[in-house]
Amino acid sequence: MANIEHDDNGFTCECGLRNDYPGYVQAHWSVRLSYSCACQRQYILYRGTVVKTSRESAEIYDSEAFGD
């Protein structure tokens, strides 16, 4: 898996699209959040880390901020 470029304000998806974090992410830094890029790749955001995940993940995450 390739390294995902990220900083405190967002990350760049494997497809090359920059995804800026909504304000909710900074306010919930210690909560695992699910995020879907426009290309349908899914990621978990947690304490400044970005990890690609599969759509079949059995674990439930708080994705309220992203309108999913």
MARNUNU-710133 format. One record per residue (C-alpha): residue number from 1; residue in one letter; chain; z negated, y negated, x. Coordinates in Angstrom, 3 decimals, always signed. Layout:
N
n  res  chain  pz  py  px
NUM  a  A  Z  Y  X
...
This chain:
68
n  res  chain  pz  py  px
1  m  A  +0.000  +0.000  +0.000
2  a  A  +0.935  -3.417  +1.329
3  n  A  -1.688  -6.075  +1.902
4  i  A  -1.902  -8.499  -0.992
5  e  A  -1.935  -12.127  +0.129
6  h  A  -4.768  -13.959  -1.600
7  d  A  -7.060  -16.961  -1.280
8  d  A  -9.787  -18.595  -3.379
9  n  A  -7.194  -19.970  -5.827
10  g  A  -4.939  -16.986  -6.477
11  f  A  -2.772  -14.258  -4.991
12  t  A  +0.837  -13.246  -4.465
13  c  A  +1.899  -10.102  -6.309
14  e  A  +3.913  -7.372  -4.591
15  c  A  +6.920  -8.714  -6.544
16  g  A  +6.533  -12.063  -4.741
17  l  A  +5.249  -14.084  -7.715
18  r  A  +2.280  -16.365  -7.032
19  n  A  -0.549  -15.911  -9.567
20  d  A  -3.100  -18.737  -9.680
21  y  A  -6.536  -17.840  -11.009
22  p  A  -7.589  -19.482  -14.288
23  g  A  -10.952  -21.301  -14.175
24  y  A  -12.589  -18.262  -15.749
25  v  A  -12.204  -16.255  -12.525
26  q  A  -14.296  -18.631  -10.411
27  a  A  -16.965  -18.755  -13.119
28  h  A  -17.125  -14.929  -13.228
29  w  A  -16.715  -14.146  -9.527
30  s  A  -19.095  -11.150  -9.682
31  v  A  -17.387  -9.492  -12.691
32  r  A  -14.480  -7.055  -12.283
33  l  A  -11.533  -8.652  -14.073
34  s  A  -8.244  -7.006  -14.961
35  y  A  -5.106  -9.070  -14.384
36  s  A  -1.461  -8.296  -15.168
37  c  A  +1.339  -10.081  -13.331
38  a  A  +4.461  -11.045  -15.291
39  c  A  +6.186  -8.058  -13.603
40  q  A  +3.606  -5.726  -15.286
41  r  A  +1.797  -4.736  -12.068
42  q  A  -1.941  -4.642  -12.693
43  y  A  -4.725  -5.784  -10.413
44  i  A  -8.516  -5.904  -10.324
45  l  A  -10.033  -9.210  -9.196
46  y  A  -13.586  -9.031  -7.878
47  r  A  -15.563  -11.340  -5.581
48  g  A  -12.446  -12.704  -3.920
49  t  A  -10.703  -9.356  -3.478
50  v  A  -7.484  -8.303  -5.174
51  v  A  -6.704  -4.605  -5.571
52  k  A  -3.639  -3.131  -7.258
53  t  A  -4.493  -0.569  -9.936
54  s  A  -2.600  +1.694  -12.273
55  r  A  -2.166  +1.101  -15.981
56  e  A  -3.822  +4.459  -16.648
57  s  A  -7.181  +3.319  -15.276
58  a  A  -9.973  +4.874  -17.356
59  e  A  -12.475  +2.155  -16.481
60  i  A  -12.740  -0.814  -18.830
61  y  A  -12.728  -4.310  -17.385
62  d  A  -13.245  -7.765  -18.844
63  s  A  -9.775  -9.237  -19.299
64  e  A  -10.638  -11.830  -21.943
65  a  A  -9.580  -14.724  -19.716
66  f  A  -6.021  -13.503  -19.438
67  g  A  -5.248  -13.069  -23.135
68  d  A  -4.504  -9.347  -22.793
